[in-house]
Amino acid sequence: MNEFMLNDMEAFSGYIPAFLFILLRVSIFINLFPVIGAKQLPVQFRIGLAVFIAMLLTPVVNFEIAENNIPIMIVREIFMGLALGLTVRFLFLAVNMAGTFISHTMGMSIATAFNPDIGQSTQISEAYGIMAMLFFLVMDAHHDLIFVIVKSFELLPAGQLNIKPMILQVLSLCNTLFVLGLKIGAPVMVGILVTYLLSGFLYKAAPQMNIFFVIMPLNIFLGFLLIILSIPVFEYVLNIEFGNIRKEMMRLIIMAKG
C-alpha cells in the first residue's frame, strides 16, 4: 500500500513543473484578455480561471524541462504570454484611441472617466469600449482565443520559442493600432471636420457672428448623430478584426516556432 502511494506521489510530483509552466503562460494571457481579464472582475475569478485551464492542460501537455535551462524557459514563457495577450489587447486599445480622437474632435475631451484597465479615458471611449466588449462576446471571439492559447501548447511547447521574430511581429501590431483607431473614428471625425470647414466659410461671410457659440453645440449634436449612424461601420470593422485576431495569434505562434 505504501509503495502504491509512493508511486502516485512520484507521478503527481512529475506534473508540478509542467503545471507551473502552463500556469505562467495562461495567467499572463488571461490577465491581458479583454472582458475576462478586466480589472473590474475579482482577482479570485481570474486566478481561478487560469488555474482551472492549467489543471485541464497539465495531463495532456508534454514538457521536456532541463534543470539548467529553467530561467530561460521562464523568460520565454512570460514573453509568449505577453505577446499573445497584447495581440488581443491592442484591438481594444485601438477602440479606446478612436473614442479619444472623436472626443477631441467634438470638443468633449474634458469629460473623462477612470478606466481600471488603461487609466483616464473619455466618456466616448468608454461607450466605444462597451460596444466592442458586447460585439466581442456576441461573436464568441473569447472562445476562439481560449482555443488558440490551448493550441499554443501543442504547436509551441514551453521553452522552445524564438523571441526575435515575435518582437518584430508585436512591434508591427503597434502600427496597426493607430491605423485601426483612425478607421473606427474616421466617419465621425470627417463629418465634424466638414462642419469646421463650413463654419470657417460662414465666419468669412458674417464676421459679426460669434461662431464659437454656434459651432460647439452643433459639433456635439452632429458628433452623437454620426456615432449612432456609424455603428454599422464600427460593427463591420470589428467583425473583420475579431476574425483576424485568431489568424494573427496563430501566425505569431508559427513565427516563434521557427
N, C-alpha and C positions, 0 to 999 in steps of 0.2 A: 504493500500500500504506500509506504513511504517512498519507494523507488518510483512508483507511478506518479505520485505528487511531485517528485523532484523533476521528472521528465516534463510534466506540464509546466512547471515553473521555468525550466530552461527554454521551452518552446515559447512561453509568454514573454520572457525577457528578450528573446530574439526579435520580437515585434516592436519593442520600445524604441530603438533608434529609427526604424522606418516610420513609426507613428510621429515622432518628433519632427522629422524632416518634412513629412506630409503636412503636418500641422503648421509648420513655419510658412510654407508656400501658400497654403489655403487661408490662413489667418490674415496674412498681408493682403491677399486678394479680396477677401470678404470685407476688410476694413475700408478698402477703396471702392468697393462695389456700390453703385448707386441704389438708393432706396433701402436695400437690406443693410448696407454698411453705413447708413446715415447716422450722424451723431445724435439725432433725435431719438433713435431706438436705444433701449437699455444696453449697456455693455455686456450684461449677462447673456442677452439674446445673441449678440454677435459672437461671443466666445463659445457659447453652447453650439451654435450652428457650425463654427469652424471645427470644433472637437468632434461633433457628430459626423461631418463629412470625412474627417481624418480617420475616425474609427471604422467607417464603412470601407475606406480605401486600403487601410493597412493590410488586411489579409490577402488582397489581390494584387498589390504592387510589389514588385521585386526590387530590392536595393542591394547594391554592392558597395559597402562602406568600408573604406580603408582608414585605419586609425590615424595614420599620418596625414590624411587629406581632409579631415573633418572641418577645420577652419575655412578652407577654400570652398568646400561644399556648402557651408552655411552662408557665406557671402553670395555664392551663385544662386542659392535658393531665395535669399532676400531680394536679389536683383530680379529674379524671374517673377516673383510675386508682385514687385513694384511695376515691372514692365507690363504685365498683363492687366493689373488693376488700373494703371494710368491710361492704357488704351481705351478703357471704358469711361474713365473719369473725364478724359479730355472732351468727350462729346457733351457732357453736361456742363463743363466749364465753357464750352462754345455757346451753349444756350444762355448761360448767365451773361456772357460777354455781349451777346446780341441784345439782351434786355438792357444792359448798361448803355450800349450805343443808342438804343431807341430813347432811353430816359434822357440822355444828354441832348439828343436832337429835339425832344419835346420840351426841354426845359424843366424836367421833373427829377433831375439827378439829386436834388437836395433832399428828396423823400427817400430815406434809406432805412434799412432794417438789418438786424444782425442775423446772419445765417451761420449756424454752427459749423457747417462744412467748409465755407470759404471766407468767413468774416463778414464785413459790411457789404451789402448789396442793395440795389434799388428795389422798390416795390414791383416794378415791371419785371425785373429779373426774377423775383420770387414767383410772380404769376407764370412766367415762361417756364420756370423750373418745375412748378406743379404740373403744368400741362405736359411737359416732357416726361415726368415721372409716370403720369397716367397712361400716356402712349406706350411707354416702356413696359408697363405691366399688362396692358391690354394685348400687346403684340407677343406676350410670353417671351420677351427677349431675355429675361432673367433666367429662364430655363435653359436657353441656348448657351448662355455664358457659363452657367454652372457645369453644363456638359463639356464645354471647352476646357475648363480648369481640371475636370476629372480626366479628360482625354490627354491633357498635357503630361500626366504621369506615365501614360503608355508611350507617347511619342518622344518624350524627353525625360528620362529618369533623373533622379537627383544627382547633382554634381557633374553632369555631362553637357552642360550648355556652354556655348561660345558667347561671351559677353559683348565683344566688339561689334558684330553686326546688329545686336539688339540695341546698343546705344544709338547707332545711326538711325535705326528704324524709329525709335522713340523720339529722337530729335526731329525727324521728318514729320511726325504726327503733330509737333508743335506748330509747324507751318499750316497744316490743315485746320488747326484750331481757329486761327484768325480768318481763314477763308470761309469756314462753316459759319462762324459768327456773323460775317458780312452777308452770307446767303440768307440766313434766317431773318436778319434785321433789315435787309435791303428794301422790301416792299414799303415798310413804314418810313424808313429814312429817306428814300427817294421821293415819296409823296410829300413829306414835310419840307424837303429841300425845294420842291416846286413852289410851295407856299411862300418860302423865304424869297425866292426869285420874284414871284408876283408882288409880294409886299414891297420889294425894292422899287419896282416899276410904279406901284401905287404911291409910294413916298415921293418919287420924282414928279408925278402928276399932281399931287396935292401935298406940298411940304408942310402946310399948316396942320395937317392931321397928325395926331400922336399915334404913330404906327405901332409903337411898342405895346400900348394897352389894347390894341386891336389884334396883333399877331399872336400874343402869348396865349389868351384863351382859345383862339382859333387853332393854334398848334396842338393844344391839349385835346380839344374836341376831335380834331382831324386824326390825331395820333391814335386815340382809342378806337375811332371808327376804322382806321386802317388795320389796327391789331385784330379786330373782330373779323374783318374781311379777309385778312391774310392767314387765318387759322388753317384753311385747306393747304396753303403753300407750306406752312410750318409742319403740318402733318405729313405732307409729301416728302419734304426734305428729311425729316426724322425717320420716316419709313425706309428710305434708301440707306441712311446712315446706320440705323439699327441692323439692317441686313448686312451691312459691310463690316460691322464690328467683329462678328464671328470670323469672317474671312481675314481681317487684319490680325486677329489673335492667332489664328492658325498659321498665317504667314510668319508671324513673329516666332512661333514655336519652331517652324521648319528652318528659319534662318538661324536660330540659336542652335539647332541640332547640327547644322553644317559647320 
